[in-house]
């Protein structure tokens, strides 16, 4: 799964530098991507990353000319919009 989503997410982010985009994905995709970004073993995605239904994850993508592009997790599993 990571081999398929990583290039897609990186291409979307790079194509929209300086903009906000929304990616809607399934529970497993979200948990595997977050494990990858947080440095957790991908095999542990079920136990290491929680994802409630309709949860929002906010990521930041920074691309500097002298460094490789980097994703960082700003917030994870946010369900405050349901209150």
N, C-alpha and C positions, 0 to 999 in steps of 0.2 A: 504494500500500500504506500509506504513512504517513497519508494522509487517512482511511483506514478504521481503522487501529489506534490512532491518537492519541486520538480521543474515547473509545474503549473502555477503553484503559489509564488515562486520566485519570479516567473515571467509576468504574472499579474502585478505584483508589487513594483517591479522595475518599470513596467509600462505606465504606471500611475504615480511616479515620484511626486511628492508634495501634495498628493490628493488623498482623500479618504475613500476607501472602497469597502464594500461588504461582500464577504464570501459566505455563502450558506452551504454547510456541509453536514454530513452525518456524524453521529456520535463517535464512531470508531475513528473516522478520519480526523476529527478534532483531537481526540485523545492521543493518537499516534503522532500527529504534528506537534502537539504540545510537549510530549515526551522527548521528541527529537530536539526541540528548541531549549528545553530545560536540562538536557543532558541525562535524562533517565533512560534506562534500558528499554528499548522498544517492546521487548517481550513482556514487560511489566505494565503495559499501558492500562490494563484493566484495574490494577490495584494502585497505581501511582497518581493517576489523574482522574478526578471526578468531573463529570459533565452532566448537569441536570438538564431536563428537557427545556428547550428554548433558551438555554444559557448563552451569554455573550462572552466572547474572549476578545480582548483588544490587544493588538500587536503593533509594534512600531518597526518600520523598515528603514534603515539608514544606509545610504549609499554614498560614501565619500570617495573622491577621485583617487586618493592614495591608499585606500584600504578595500578589502572585500566587503560586499554588502552584508549587513547583519540584521536579523530579526531579534526583537526582544519582546518579552511578555509584559504588558502593562497591567492588564487585569485578566482574571481567569474565572470561569464559571459564575459570572455575575447574573443574578436573577432579580435584581432590584426593580427592573421594569415590570415585573409581575405584581408588585405591591400597589 
